[in-house]
Amino acid sequence: MPRQLNGRIAAFLYHPLRFQVLSFTATRTVQNTMHRMVYPYLAVFGRGLGVDLAALSLALTLRSVAGAFGPLLATVADSRGRKDGMLFGLLLFTLGVATVVIWPSYLTFLLALVLTTLGKYIFDPAMQAYLGDRISYQRRGLVIAFTEFGWSIAFIVGVPLVGFLIARQGWFAPFPLLTLLGLLTIGLLAWQIPRDPLPAIERPSIWKNFQAVLSYSPALLGLSMGLFFSSGNEVVNLIFGVWMEDSFGLKIAALGAASAVIGFAELAGEMTVGGITDRLGKPRSVMIGILLNCAAALSLPLLGRTLSGAFVGLFLFYITFEFTIVSSIPLMTEILPSARATLLSANVAVLSLGRAIGALFASPLYILSDSPSITASAFAAIFFNLLALAALTRLKRWLDHV
């Protein structure tokens, strides 16, 4: 491991907020396990609940719609304080999984998807705003990257653990454990996080904060950047499994291996951010990430002629995307400090909107090909990335003059 990275990790281990950051990472692992477990075990949940794929698709659609309302609730972290925002998000998450424990049914499963998604979209911006308030901009990339480990660890550890429980006790098994972990995280953070200091002046209302975001050009440029690179990622993300199935005929084995590749790529991307983003600078890191993601997208049709090459291409695509998105978070924390949580919650919603836009293009682009090919999707990802790069370039000009 490079000496500079060793030094940065050592500095983090002696940081006064280190135990809080570890708690945030553990909390996000719990939340993201619930968020990510639905996809690989969708058929299992369907059989357990006695519903078909159409009903499950409706549930996932409603979950996505609920995510769009997250920013409205997440602004509580600006209007009431960071601690209240985090605890409110965890309360909704725990209430969501507990409804399935109390009454296992399709209705409560649907309610759990909606409430846990809202809880996640409230907790994350409040947590990021809390760290933005207390950690200097120069060191913020390392700490936020550490909390992002909760996303990849959920896929590498949490989701397999859920599969282990389901295999032995049925579809219902993860929910009591998630409820218990939700209660433990509420207690831990209620004890560990200090109460926000009383403001010297009255805090602005929710609508004032949103008005501040929507009327501020740098904030809109940052949001546009996230919208575009998220769209580019989803164009490939949605169809890579179909592409691998059609190309190599290894449905279960290939998709299982691809999931592991994606999880480790995400973890590697987050570790890379922790090592170099603060040193390179946030805008430059995001720019490098976008350009490398374009190169990785371009490599997919070339490397994807063999199964091993497809795995390598996917690893490169996901590690560069994760590096880009995690590098962008500390950048977004500093664009509008007076409405930090509101802007970060808007960023979460915009990333979700970007995934929805990418999903609209993904299937038609793939169907355009006469034979299984990811070429059209790869070039669409590059197109969206170039739009993100244009928005970042304009944002960087503003940052260079402040």
N, C-alpha and C positions, 0 to 999 in steps of 0.2 A: 504494500500500500504506500502511495507517495507520502513523503515526509510532511508536506503541507496539509494534506488531508488528515493525516494522523494528528497534527497540531490542532486542526479545526475541531475534530471530534473530541480531543482532550479538553479544549476550551468549552465545548458544549457540556461535557460531563461535569464541569465545575461551575456551570452557569446557575445562578440562583433560581431560575425557573425550570430547571431540568426535570424535577419530579412532576411538575404540572404538565410539561410537554410529554413526558412518558404516559401520564394519565390520559392526555388528549389522544395520543396514538392508540392506546388500548381501547378507549371509548369509540374511536372511529373504526377500529377493527370490528368491534361488536356491531355497530350500525351498518357497516359495509358488508358484513357477512349476510345480514338479512337482505340487503339490497341486491347482492350478487347471487345468492343461492337459488333464486327463483328460476334463472335461465337453465342451468344444467339439470335441474330436477323438476322441470315444468310438467312433464308427463306423469311423474310420480304424484305430484300434488293433484293433478287432474283426476287420476284414478282414485286417490284417497278421498277426494271431495265429491266424486261422482259426477263431474262435469266434463264437457268436451273442450277441445282447443279453442273454439270460438268464444266460450265463456271466459277462458283464461286470457285470451287476447284482449277481451273487453276489460278485464281486471288490470292488465298491464297498461292499456291505453289510459284508463282512469288514473293510474299511478302517475303517468307522464303528465296528464292534465293537472293533477294536484301539485306537481313540481312547479308549475307556472305560478302558483299562488304563494309559493315559499317566500319570495321577496317581500310580499305584503306583511307576513308574520315575522320575518327575520329582522325587520326594522325595529323590533322591540329592543334589540341590542344597542341601537342608537338612542331610542327614546327612553328606555328604562334601565339600561346598563348591560354590560357584557355578561356578567354572571347570570342575571335573570334570563337573558337570551339563551345561554347555554342550557340552563336548567329547564326552561320551557321546552326546548327542543328534545331534551332527554325524556321529559315527562310524556310528551306526545309519542315518542318512540316506544317507551315502556307500556303505555296504555294500549298502543296498537298491537303489540305481540301478546299482551295479557288478554285481549278480547278473544283470541283464538284458544287460549288455555281455558277460559271460562266457558266458552260455547264454540266448540269446533264446528265450523260450517263454511260454506262458500261465502256467505255474507260477511262473516267476521274475518275470513281470509282477505276478502276485498278491502274491508275496513283497515286491516293490519297493513296492507300494501300502501294505502293512502296515508295513514297516520305516521308510519315509520318514515316514509319519504318526506313528508312535511317536517318531521322531527329532524331528519338529517339535514335538510335544506335550511333549517333554522340554526341548528347547532354549528355547522361548519363556518358560516360567515361570522357568527358571534365569536367563535374561537379564534379565527384568523384576525378579526378586529382587535381582540384582547391581546394577541401577540404583537400586532402592529402598534398598539399603544405603548408596549413595554420593551420592545426590542428595536435597537437601532436599525435603520434601513440597510446599513452596510452588512449586518450580520443576519438579516431576516430570512434570506434564502435558505441557509442551512437549517434553521429551526423549523420553518414551514415545510421544507422537504422531509424532515424527520416525521412530522405529523402525517404526511402523505403516505408513509409506510403502511398506515392503516388500510389504505385502498388495496395495495398489492398483497399484504399479509392475509387479508380476508379471503383472497382468491387462492393463495398458496396453502393456508392453514385452516381458515374458518370454513370454507366451502367443503373441503374434504372431511372435516370433522362432522359437518352436517350430514354428509353422505353416510358416514360411519353410523351415526345415530339413526338415520332413516332406515338403513339396511337391517338394523336390529329391532327397532321399535315402531317403525311406520312413519308416515308423512308428518304426523303430529309432533314427533320427538324434539325437533329443534326449539319449539316455541316456549316450553317451560324454562329451558336453559337461557334463552335470550331474554325472557322476562326477569329471571334472577340476575343476570348480568346487567340489565338495564337498571334495576333497583340499586345494585352495588355501585354503578357509575354515578347515579344521582347522589347517593350518600357520599361517595369519595370526593366529587367535585364541589358539593355543597360545603364540605369541611375544608377542602384544600384551596379553593379560589376565594380571594378576599372580596368583600363587598365593594362595589364601585364607589369611589368618593362622590360626595354630593357635588353637583355642578355649581360653579360660581354663578352662572346664569341659567335661566330656564332652558331646557333642551328643546330643540326644534321638533315640530310635529312630524308624523310619518310623511305627510304630503309635502311639507317643506323640504324634507330630505330627498324625496323623489324628485321634486322640482330642481333641487340643486344638482342632482345627477344628470337629469335630462337636459338641463340648460348649459352644461359644462362640456365644451368640445373635447378636451382630452379624455374625459370619462367616456364619451360616446365613441371615440376612436379606440379606446381599450376594449370596450364591449364589442365593437365591430370586429376587431382582431380575433377575439375569442369565438365569436359567432362563425367566422369563416374557417378557422383551423379546426374547429369542432365538426363543422359540416364535412370538411375534407376527410377527417378520420372516419366518420360514420359511413361514408360512401364505400369504404373498404371493409369496415368493421361488420357491416350487416351481411355481406355476401361471402366473406372469406370461407366460412364453413361450407356453404353450398358449392363454392368453387373447388375446394379440396375434395369434397365428396364426388363431384362430377369428374374431376380430373384424375383422381387416384383410386376411387372406389373403396376407400377405407373409412367408412362413416364413423364408427365408434372410436376406433383406434386413433384415427387422424385427428378427430375433433378433441378427444381427450388430451392427446399430446399437444395440440395447438393451444389448448387452454393453459397447460403448464408453461408453454413457451411465452404466452402473453403475460402470465403472472410474473414470471422471472424477468421478462423484459421491462415490465412496469417497475419492479423493485430496482433493477439496475438503473433505470432512468431517474428514479427518485434519489438514489445514492449519488449519481453523477451530479445532479443539481446541488446536493449538499456539499459536494466537493469543490465545484468550480463556479457556480452562478454568482455568488457574492464577489468573487475575485474578478470575473470577467465583466460584471455589471449586468443588471437584469435585462435591459433592452437588447444588449448585444447577445446575451444568452438565448433570449427568445428568437432573435433573428437567426442565429446559428441553428437552433432547433428546427425552425421552419424550413430552412434551406436543406438541412440533412434529411428531414422528413420527405421533402420533394425527391431527393436522391433515392431514398429508400423506396418510395412509391414507384419511381422509374425502374428500380431493380426488380420489382415483383414479377412482371411478365418474363424477364430474362431468367431469374433464378427459379421461377415457378414451373420450369419444365420438368423438374424432378421433385419428389416428395421432400427429400432433405433440403433441396434448394428453396422450396416453398417455406419450410420452417425457418430457414435463415432469413429469408425476405421478410417474413412476418415479425421475427425478432427485431430486425432493424427498423421496421416500420413502427412498431409499438414502443421501442425504447426511445426513438427520436420524438415520437408524439408525447410520451410521458415527460420527457425532458422539457419539451416546449410548454406544456400546460402547467407543470409544476413551477417552472421558471416565471411564468406569467403571473402567478398568484402574488408573490411579494411585490412585483411591479404594480399590480392593481391596488395593493394596500396603501400605496403612497400617493396615488393620483388625487384623491379627495379625502384627506384626513378628517375633515369636519363631518362627513357623512360616510365614514369608512365602512361600517357594517351594511349600510344600505347599498353602496356600490358593490360590495362583495356579494351580497345576496342577489343583486341584479346580474352580476357576472355568472352566478350559478344558473339562473334562469336562462340567460342567453346561451350558455353552453348546452343546456337541454334543448333550446330552440334550434341550435345549430345541428344537434343530432337528429332532430325531427326533419330538418331541411335535407340533410344528407340521406336520410332514410327514403325520402321521396324520390331521389335520383338513383339510389343504389340498384333496385331491382330492374327498372327500365334500362339502365346502362348495361347491366349484365345480360339481359335478354337480347340486347342488340347483337351480341356475338352469335355466330352460327355454331361455334364449338365452345367448350368451356374455356373462357379467357377472362383474365382480370385486367386486361389492357385498358379498356374504356374507363373502368373504375379508377385505375391508377392515374390516368391523365386528368380525370375529374378532381381527384384529390389534389393534384398539383395545381390545378386552376384555382381551387378554393384557397390553397396555401398562398398563392401569389396575391390574392385579394387581401388575405391576412397580413402579408408582408407590406403591402401598400399602406394599410391602416397603421401598422407599426412604424413605418418610416415617417409618417406625418406626426405620430405621437412622439417619436424620438426627437424630432425637431423642436417640439414644445419642451420636452424634458431638458434639452441642451441649452435652453434659454431661461431656465428657472434656477 
